[in-house]
């Protein structure tokens, strides 16, 4: 289950890279970093 959550968070963060060019960059950047860290921890760590 942790790997599924990690993969979903990573995919959301990758999709938010497109949002970075459309709206407020600071909010998008914070959300991307947060989701990448969550995704990495859930997917790669046991």
C-alpha positions as CSV (number, residue, x, y, z in Angstrom):
1,X,0.0,0.0,0.0
2,X,2.9,2.4,0.8
3,X,4.3,1.8,-2.7
4,X,0.9,2.7,-4.3
5,X,0.7,5.9,-2.3
6,X,4.2,6.7,-3.2
7,X,3.7,6.2,-6.9
8,X,0.5,8.3,-6.8
9,X,2.2,11.1,-5.0
10,X,5.1,11.0,-7.4
11,X,2.8,11.1,-10.4
12,X,0.8,14.0,-8.9
13,X,4.1,15.9,-8.4
14,X,5.2,15.3,-11.9
15,X,1.8,16.5,-13.2
16,X,2.1,19.6,-11.1
17,X,5.3,20.6,-13.0
18,X,2.9,21.7,-15.7
19,X,0.9,23.8,-13.2
20,X,4.2,25.5,-12.3
21,X,4.1,27.3,-15.6
22,X,0.4,28.3,-15.4
23,X,-0.3,29.8,-12.0
24,X,1.5,31.0,-8.8
25,X,4.9,29.5,-8.9
26,X,5.7,29.5,-5.2
27,X,2.6,27.4,-4.2
28,X,3.3,25.0,-7.1
29,X,6.9,24.6,-6.1
30,X,6.1,23.9,-2.4
31,X,3.5,21.3,-3.4
32,X,5.9,19.6,-5.9
33,X,8.7,19.4,-3.3
34,X,6.3,18.1,-0.6
35,X,4.8,15.4,-2.9
36,X,8.2,14.3,-4.2
37,X,9.5,13.8,-0.7
38,X,6.4,11.8,0.3
39,X,6.5,9.8,-2.8
40,X,10.2,9.0,-2.5
41,X,9.9,8.0,1.2
42,X,6.8,5.8,0.6
43,X,8.0,4.2,-2.6
44,X,11.7,3.6,-1.9
45,X,11.8,3.1,1.8
46,X,10.4,0.0,3.5
